[in-house]
Amino acid sequence: LDDNYVDEVLGDGIRGQELCENDCYKEIQSQLNLKVAAQQDKFDYVNVEEVIRALVFDHSELSDSKKKYFQRYQ
């Protein structure tokens, strides 16, 4: 693509920026990379209930106010 055309399409007021420098492009590429990684099972999937149990667990490092907050959630 012609850089001038890309500038017009993006319409973000930034001129002469390489496509690979554009934040939107980076975000889209990141999402695509995550999708590919997930399809290749590079990440372990954790059940939602496991996450909640880990959060509401009585951690000794948590302050009393945080413990009360998590207990209310539970």
Rosetta blueprint (number, residue, H / E / L):
1 L L
2 D L
3 D H
4 N H
5 Y H
6 V H
7 D H
8 E H
9 V H
10 L H
11 G L
12 D L
13 G L
14 I L
15 R L
16 G L
17 Q L
18 E L
19 L H
20 C H
21 E H
22 N L
23 D H
24 C H
25 Y H
26 K H
27 E H
28 I H
29 Q H
30 S H
31 Q H
32 L H
33 N H
34 L H
35 K H
36 V H
37 A H
38 A H
39 Q H
40 Q L
41 D L
42 K L
43 F L
44 D L
45 Y L
46 V L
47 N L
48 V H
49 E H
50 E H
51 V H
52 I H
53 R H
54 A H
55 L H
56 V H
57 F L
58 D L
59 H L
60 S L
61 E L
62 L L
63 S L
64 D H
65 S H
66 K H
67 K H
68 K H
69 Y H
70 F H
71 Q H
72 R H
73 Y H
74 Q L
